[in-house]
């Protein structure tokens, strides 16, 4: 779609000040650098939310010194993070910011918080993220110092001199251009605008343009948004079909057992506290498995926390003690967990390395574990109003592989919104729906002891690679043997459950007179068998579409009847 071109700007000669009636500015910087508050200082009002987290580029404008000033705030990156570790969504939004101040920004204001040391790592992070906009971006960039949370008075020259070699490099890269701001200091704001106009004059009166880069990103964003919508619609339809199949009655587990999995410091403990509705007492590394219980929406919920692995380490690099503790987690919620919640950090990029290490550590429980796993995206607050499906589609094949392995089961949780009980309620409903189409993943007490012992023995002897393989194979064999023994029992459970459900609520078996009990019983069981057959056909087609994995046609079935309460029985 073509845009209406704005009036041409007058060319300026280098060394002069270009007097423009409109200035278009883009704020760049790390998370918590103070970009939003800096934008408010420039525009002179509450235009951006300084307490919120900017996930999407947003524009505001105001009259400042007789000029129309447009400011675009952008998502930030982690201070020590390279561009490769920043989510694709954030990188796209940084580039997308150019389109919000068409035909292009006059200046990029790179906000640097000088209250903490500016190191080589920080310099590298800035360099990598500005490269997204092309090499020419430096000709249009001014370093904007956030000093004392925009409260302390200091000159840009003083700050540049005390910043060290990394900050000196950054200012030099920007042609020596820098400016400090103090809240409510209009003189400094006017000084900044004058420096911007002088920079524009030095660039021949031209604003920044990057049509090729912008076009590529915009096309990618549109394609990903379309795929994200398709994923959302598909998941919603699958859940609706499942509910219809289950007659619309509530499947309520009075006792729900959860095991948390994930890499170190991903937020497993905080997420467990959010589920149980307990206060987060600060994040610290989990060394041993631990469990807590609480009442949530009428359920007794048990949450088992496990030690994490380093996010970039393969299983060969994970200590023996950590692997033993991960395996031991299932013994802390007898007879076993209903679900494994695999916690993923939505604020960083999901790479092939993450995918591989997750697969290796999760499959310590056997390859069958995926049918009982839900991906839980922590740090959901970083997404803002962005749908999680956008994150999934933008991150590419590694994360989409994980979605497929878990049968498109995922949920977003914000640990900063513990008061939001709806997010926990929806998660538990998704768990119960998964249990309704799966066997409850558990071992008997004797088998549990054997599994833990087999893991310990397998992990103790030989080289690390052989240790992992031996333990994994023993666990896989044990779980597969249990699964085979239970197949017929599971189908019989479905049959019994369907018979006991109120027939009228499902459009169930035909009404028969009470004078023919044997015929009623026969008809009910025939109807139940038909429902089982229909469900298995539906589940088979769903598996092909969504990546549900099961060992056999009857592998993805309802849990045991003593663990599944059917309302209306």
C-alpha positions in Angstrom: 0.0 0.0 0.0 1.4 3.4 -1.0 1.8 6.1 1.6 1.1 9.7 1.1 4.5 11.5 0.8 5.1 14.3 3.2 6.4 17.7 2.1 10.0 17.7 1.1 12.4 18.9 3.7 14.8 21.7 2.9 18.4 20.6 2.4 20.9 22.0 4.9 24.7 22.5 4.6 27.0 20.7 7.0 27.9 22.8 10.0 24.6 24.7 9.9 21.5 24.1 12.1 18.6 22.7 10.0 15.4 24.4 11.1 12.7 21.8 10.8 9.1 22.2 11.6 8.8 18.5 12.5 11.3 16.2 14.2 10.9 12.4 14.2 12.9 10.5 16.8 13.3 6.8 17.7 14.4 5.7 21.2 16.7 2.7 21.4 18.3 1.0 24.4 18.3 -1.9 26.8 15.5 -3.1 29.1 15.2 -0.8 32.1 17.4 1.9 30.6 14.7 4.5 31.0 13.7 4.9 27.4 10.0 5.5 28.2 10.7 8.1 30.9 13.2 9.8 28.6 10.5 10.1 25.9 8.2 11.7 28.4 10.8 14.2 29.3 11.3 15.2 25.7 7.6 15.4 24.9 6.8 17.1 28.3 4.0 14.8 29.6 2.9 11.3 30.4 3.0 9.9 26.9 4.7 6.5 27.6 4.3 4.2 30.6 7.6 4.2 32.4 6.6 1.4 34.7 5.4 -1.0 32.0 7.5 -3.1 29.7 7.6 -2.0 26.0 7.1 -5.1 23.8 5.7 -3.3 20.7 7.0 -0.1 19.2 4.6 2.8 20.1 4.4 6.4 18.9 3.5 9.6 20.6 3.9 13.3 19.7 3.6 16.8 21.1 4.5 20.4 20.3 8.0 21.2 21.8 9.6 24.5 21.3 7.3 25.4 18.4 8.0 22.1 16.6 5.9 19.0 16.1 8.1 16.3 17.8 7.3 12.6 17.1 8.9 10.1 19.4 8.7 6.3 18.9 9.6 4.0 21.9 10.9 0.6 21.1 11.3 -2.7 23.0 14.6 -3.1 24.7 17.2 -5.9 24.9 18.9 -7.5 27.9 21.9 -5.5 28.9 24.5 -8.3 28.4 22.6 -10.0 25.6 23.8 -10.3 22.0 21.3 -9.7 19.2 21.3 -13.5 18.6 19.8 -14.1 22.0 17.1 -11.4 21.6 13.7 -12.7 20.6 12.9 -12.3 16.9 9.8 -10.3 17.8 11.9 -7.7 19.6 14.3 -7.3 16.7 11.4 -7.0 14.2 9.8 -4.3 16.4 13.0 -2.3 16.5 13.1 -2.3 12.7 9.3 -1.8 12.5 9.8 1.5 14.5 11.0 3.2 11.3 7.5 2.7 9.7 5.9 4.6 12.6 7.6 7.8 11.7 7.3 7.8 8.0 9.2 8.7 5.8 11.9 8.0 8.4 13.4 9.2 11.7 15.7 12.2 11.8 17.5 10.7 14.8 17.9 7.6 16.9 18.4 8.4 20.6 20.4 5.6 22.2 19.6 5.7 25.9 22.5 4.6 28.1 22.1 4.3 31.9 25.4 5.6 33.3 24.7 4.7 36.9 26.2 1.3 36.3 29.4 0.5 34.5 29.2 0.4 30.7 31.3 -2.7 29.8 32.6 -4.3 26.6 29.6 -6.8 26.8 27.2 -3.9 26.9 29.0 -2.2 24.0 28.8 -5.4 22.0 25.1 -5.7 22.8 24.5 -2.2 21.5 26.6 -2.7 18.4 24.7 -5.9 17.5 21.3 -4.5 17.9 22.0 -1.3 16.0 23.4 -3.4 13.1 19.8 -4.6 12.6 19.2 -1.1 11.1 22.2 -1.1 8.9 25.7 0.5 9.1 24.3 4.0 8.2 22.3 4.2 11.4 25.3 5.5 13.3 25.3 8.7 11.2 21.8 9.4 12.7 22.4 8.4 16.3 23.0 10.5 19.5 23.9 8.9 22.8 21.3 10.0 25.4 22.6 9.7 29.0 20.2 8.6 31.8 21.9 9.9 34.9 20.4 9.1 38.3 17.1 8.0 36.8 17.0 11.3 34.9 17.4 13.3 38.2 21.1 14.1 38.6 22.6 17.1 36.9 25.7 16.3 34.9 27.1 17.4 31.6 27.5 15.1 28.6 31.2 15.9 28.6 31.6 14.8 32.2 29.7 11.6 31.6 31.7 10.7 28.5 35.0 11.3 30.3 34.1 9.1 33.2 32.5 6.3 31.2 35.6 4.2 30.3 36.8 2.9 26.9 33.6 1.0 26.0 31.5 4.2 26.3 34.1 6.3 24.6 34.0 3.9 21.7 30.2 4.3 21.6 30.3 8.1 21.6 33.0 8.1 18.9 30.9 5.7 16.8 28.1 8.3 17.0 30.4 11.1 15.8 31.0 12.4 19.3 27.3 13.3 19.7 25.9 12.8 23.2 23.4 14.6 25.5 22.4 14.3 29.2 18.8 15.0 30.3 17.4 16.0 33.6 13.7 15.6 34.4 11.7 18.8 33.9 14.8 20.6 32.5 13.4 22.2 29.4 16.7 23.9 28.6 18.4 20.5 28.1 15.5 19.3 26.0 15.9 22.3 23.7 19.7 21.7 23.6 19.0 18.1 22.5 16.7 19.3 19.7 19.3 21.8 18.5 21.9 19.0 18.4 19.6 16.9 16.4 19.0 19.6 13.9 22.7 20.2 13.5 23.2 16.4 12.9 20.5 16.5 10.3 22.3 19.4 8.6 25.5 17.4 8.7 23.6 14.6 6.9 22.6 17.0 4.1 19.1 17.6 5.6 18.2 14.0 5.1 16.3 11.7 7.5 17.3 8.0 7.9 15.9 5.5 5.4 16.2 1.8 5.1 13.5 0.7 2.7 15.0 -2.7 1.8 15.5 -3.7 5.5 12.1 -2.4 6.4 10.3 -4.1 3.6 11.8 -7.5 4.4 10.9 -7.3 8.0 7.3 -6.1 7.3 6.7 -9.0 4.9 8.0 -11.4 7.5 5.8 -9.9 10.2 2.7 -10.2 8.1 3.4 -13.8 7.2 4.1 -14.7 10.9 1.0 -13.0 12.0 -1.1 -15.0 9.6 0.5 -18.3 10.7 0.1 -17.3 14.4 -3.6 -16.7 13.8 -3.9 -20.1 12.1 -2.2 -21.8 15.0 -4.5 -20.1 17.5 -7.6 -21.1 15.5 -6.4 -24.7 15.2 -5.7 -25.0 18.9 -9.1 -23.5 19.8 -10.9 -25.9 17.4 -9.1 -28.9 18.9 -10.1 -27.9 22.4 -13.7 -27.3 21.3 -13.8 -30.6 19.6 -12.5 -32.3 22.7 -15.0 -30.6 25.0 -17.9 -31.6 22.6 -16.6 -35.2 22.6 -16.6 -35.2 26.4 -20.2 -34.1 26.4 -19.5 -30.6 27.7 -19.4 -31.9 31.3 -16.6 -30.6 33.5 -13.7 -33.1 34.1 -12.5 -32.1 37.5 -9.4 -33.7 39.1 -9.7 -33.3 42.9 -6.0 -34.2 43.3 -3.6 -32.7 40.7 0.1 -33.5 40.6 2.6 -31.4 38.7 6.3 -31.6 38.0 8.2 -28.5 36.9 11.0 -28.9 34.4 13.3 -26.4 32.8 16.8 -24.8 32.7 18.4 -23.0 35.6 16.9 -19.7 36.6 14.1 -19.9 34.0 11.5 -19.3 36.8 10.3 -22.7 37.8 10.1 -21.9 41.5 8.3 -18.6 40.9 5.9 -20.3 38.5 5.1 -23.0 41.0 4.4 -20.3 43.6 2.1 -18.5 41.2 0.2 -21.7 40.6 -0.3 -22.3 44.3 -1.0 -18.7 45.0 1.9 -18.3 47.4 4.3 -15.3 47.5 7.5 -15.4 45.6 10.3 -15.1 48.2 13.1 -14.3 45.7 14.5 -16.5 43.0 17.4 -18.8 44.0 18.8 -21.9 42.3 17.0 -25.2 43.1 19.6 -27.9 44.1 17.3 -30.7 45.2 13.7 -31.7 44.3 11.1 -30.2 46.6 7.3 -30.2 46.7 4.5 -28.0 48.0 0.8 -28.4 48.2 -2.1 -26.1 48.2 -5.8 -25.7 47.4 -6.5 -24.2 44.0 -10.0 -23.8 42.6 -11.2 -26.7 44.8 -8.4 -29.0 43.9 -5.5 -30.2 46.0 -2.5 -29.3 43.8 0.9 -30.8 44.4 3.8 -29.0 42.7 7.3 -30.6 42.5 10.2 -28.3 41.7 13.3 -29.8 40.1 16.9 -28.7 39.6 17.5 -27.0 36.3 20.2 -27.6 33.7 22.3 -24.9 32.1 20.4 -23.7 29.1 23.3 -24.1 26.6 24.7 -27.4 28.1 24.1 -30.8 26.7 23.1 -33.6 29.0 26.8 -34.8 29.0 27.7 -31.6 30.8 24.9 -31.8 33.4 26.1 -33.2 36.8 25.1 -36.6 37.8 23.4 -35.3 40.9 21.1 -33.0 38.9 20.1 -35.8 36.5 19.3 -38.1 39.5 17.2 -35.4 41.1 15.3 -34.8 37.9 14.4 -38.5 37.6 13.6 -38.7 41.4 10.9 -36.0 41.0 8.3 -38.4 40.0 8.6 -40.3 43.3 7.6 -37.1 45.3 4.1 -37.1 44.0 2.9 -40.7 44.2 1.5 -42.5 42.3 3.0 -40.1 39.8 2.5 -36.7 38.0 -0.4 -35.9 35.9 1.6 -33.4 33.9 5.2 -32.1 33.3 5.2 -28.3 32.9 8.2 -27.5 30.7 9.0 -23.9 31.6 10.4 -21.7 28.7 11.6 -18.1 29.0 9.5 -16.0 26.6 11.9 -13.0 27.0 14.8 -14.6 25.1 15.4 -16.2 21.8 14.7 -20.0 21.5 17.5 -21.6 19.6 18.4 -25.0 18.3 20.7 -25.4 21.3 17.8 -24.9 23.7 15.7 -27.4 21.8 18.4 -30.1 21.9 19.2 -29.7 25.6 15.5 -29.7 26.4 14.9 -32.9 24.5 17.9 -34.6 26.1 16.9 -33.8 29.7 13.2 -34.3 29.3 13.6 -37.7 27.7 15.3 -38.9 30.8 11.7 -39.9 31.6 11.4 -41.8 28.3 10.3 -40.6 24.9 6.7 -41.1 26.0 7.0 -38.1 28.3 5.9 -35.7 25.6 2.3 -36.9 25.7 2.2 -35.7 29.3 4.0 -32.4 28.8 2.7 -28.8 28.5 5.0 -26.0 27.5 4.6 -23.2 30.0 5.9 -19.8 28.9 7.1 -17.9 31.9 7.9 -14.1 31.9 4.6 -13.7 30.0 4.6 -10.1 31.1 7.3 -9.3 28.5 4.9 -10.1 25.8 2.6 -7.2 26.7 -0.4 -7.4 24.4 1.4 -9.6 21.9 -0.1 -13.1 21.4 2.1 -16.0 22.4 1.5 -17.5 18.9 3.4 -14.6 17.4 6.4 -15.5 19.5 6.1 -19.2 18.6 5.9 -18.5 14.8 8.7 -15.8 14.8 11.2 -18.0 16.7 11.2 -20.6 13.9 11.6 -24.3 13.6 13.3 -25.1 16.9 10.4 -23.9 19.0 7.8 -25.2 16.6 9.4 -28.7 16.9 8.8 -28.5 20.6 5.2 -27.4 20.1 4.6 -30.4 17.8 6.2 -32.8 20.3 3.9 -31.5 23.0 0.8 -31.8 20.8 0.4 -28.0 20.6 -0.2 -27.8 24.3 1.1 -24.5 25.7 0.2 -21.8 28.1 1.5 -18.3 29.2 1.9 -17.3 32.8 3.0 -14.0 34.3 4.6 -14.3 37.7 4.1 -10.6 38.2 0.4 -11.0 38.1 -0.2 -13.5 40.9 -3.5 -11.7 41.6 -4.7 -12.9 38.2 -6.2 -16.2 39.2 -7.8 -16.7 35.7 -4.4 -17.5 34.2 -3.9 -20.4 36.7 -7.5 -21.6 36.3 -7.1 -21.9 32.5 -3.8 -23.7 32.9 -5.3 -26.3 35.3 -8.2 -26.8 32.8 -5.7 -27.5 30.0 -4.0 -30.0 32.3 -7.3 -31.8 33.0 -8.1 -31.8 29.3 -4.7 -33.4 28.6 -5.4 -36.0 31.3 -8.7 -36.7 29.7 -7.0 -37.8 26.5 -4.0 -39.5 28.1 -3.2 -42.1 30.6 -2.1 -40.6 33.9 1.7 -40.9 33.8 2.6 -42.8 36.9 4.4 -45.8 38.2 3.5 -48.1 41.0 5.7 -47.8 44.2 7.8 -50.8 43.3 8.3 -49.7 39.6 9.1 -46.2 40.9 11.9 -47.5 43.1 13.2 -49.5 40.2 13.2 -46.5 37.8 15.1 -44.3 40.3 17.5 -47.1 41.1 18.0 -47.9 37.4 18.7 -44.3 36.7 21.2 -44.0 39.5 23.0 -47.2 38.4 23.0 -46.2 34.8 24.3 -42.7 35.6 27.1 -44.0 37.9 29.0 -46.3 35.7 31.0 -45.5 32.5 31.4 -42.4 30.5 28.8 -39.7 30.7 27.4 -40.4 27.2 27.0 -44.1 28.0 25.6 -43.3 31.4 22.8 -41.2 29.9 22.0 -43.8 27.3 21.9 -46.7 29.8 19.6 -44.9 32.2 17.4 -43.6 29.4 17.0 -47.0 27.8 16.1 -48.6 31.1 13.5 -46.0 31.8 12.1 -46.2 28.3 11.8 -50.0 28.5 10.2 -49.9 31.9 7.6 -47.3 30.9 6.8 -49.0 27.6 6.2 -52.3 29.4 3.8 -50.6 31.8 2.1 -48.9 28.9 1.5 -52.2 27.1 0.1 -53.9 30.2 -2.4 -51.0 30.7 -3.7 -50.7 27.1 -6.8 -52.9 27.5 -7.4 -51.6 31.0 -7.5 -48.0 29.7 -10.0 -48.7 26.9 -12.2 -50.5 29.5 -11.9 -47.4 31.7 -13.1 -45.2 28.8 -16.0 -47.5 28.3 -17.0 -47.4 31.9 -16.7 -43.7 32.2 -18.9 -43.1 29.1 -21.5 -45.4 30.4 -21.7 -43.5 33.8 -22.0 -40.1 32.2 -25.5 -38.7 32.1 -26.7 -39.8 28.7 -29.0 -36.9 28.1 -26.2 -34.4 28.5 -24.2 -36.0 25.7 -27.1 -36.8 23.4 -26.4 -40.2 24.8 -28.1 -43.6 24.5 -31.7 -43.8 23.6 -34.3 -43.7 26.3 -35.4 -47.3 27.2 -38.0 -48.5 29.6 -36.8 -49.6 33.1 -38.6 -52.9 32.4 -35.7 -54.1 30.3 -32.5 -53.7 32.4 -30.5 -56.1 30.3 -31.4 -54.3 27.1 -30.5 -51.0 28.7 -27.2 -52.3 29.8 -26.5 -53.8 26.4 -27.5 -50.6 24.6 -25.4 -48.4 27.0 -22.3 -50.5 26.4 -22.9 -50.6 22.7 -23.3 -46.8 22.7 -20.1 -46.5 24.8 -18.2 -48.7 22.4 -19.3 -46.5 19.5 -18.2 -43.3 21.4 -14.8 -45.0 22.0 -14.5 -45.8 18.4 -15.4 -42.3 17.3 -13.0 -40.8 19.8 -10.1 -43.0 18.7 -10.8 -42.0 15.0 -10.9 -38.3 16.0 -7.8 -38.6 18.1 -5.9 -40.3 15.3 -6.7 -37.5 12.8 -5.9 -34.9 15.5 -2.6 -36.6 16.1 -1.6 -36.4 12.4 -2.5 -32.8 12.3 -1.0 -31.6 15.6 1.9 -33.9 16.3 0.4 -35.9 19.2 2.6 -38.9 19.8 1.3 -42.2 21.1 2.7 -45.6 21.3 -0.4 -47.2 19.9 -4.0 -46.3 18.8 -5.0 -46.7 22.4 -2.0 -44.8 23.8 -3.7 -41.4 24.1 -6.7 -42.2 26.2 -8.4 -41.1 29.4 -6.7 -41.6 32.7 -7.6 -44.2 35.2 -11.2 -43.9 36.5 -10.1 -43.5 40.1 -8.3 -40.3 39.1 -10.9 -38.9 36.8 -14.1 -37.5 38.4 -17.0 -37.1 36.0 -19.5 -34.5 37.1 -23.0 -35.9 37.1 -22.1 -39.4 38.0 
